[in-house]
Amino acid sequence: MAVPKKKTSKSRKNMRRAHDFLTPPNVSNCPQCKAPKLPHRACPSCGTYKGREVIKVDDL
């Protein structure tokens, strides 16, 4: 069974975990209705993508 010979220091542990952080999603604004949307996806509020209506959205 593998057992470490030396104690892992705080610095070594933190360097190993340096790439494990989460990045927030990139949110852009829709050019039609100015609502926040994810890039390369249709706008959930107006249903347009690249100037074309791709989803019919019912207004409540």
Secondary structure, DSSP 8 states (H G I E B T S, - for coil): ----SS---HHHHHHHTTT--------EE-TTT--EE-TTS--TTT-EETTEE-S-----
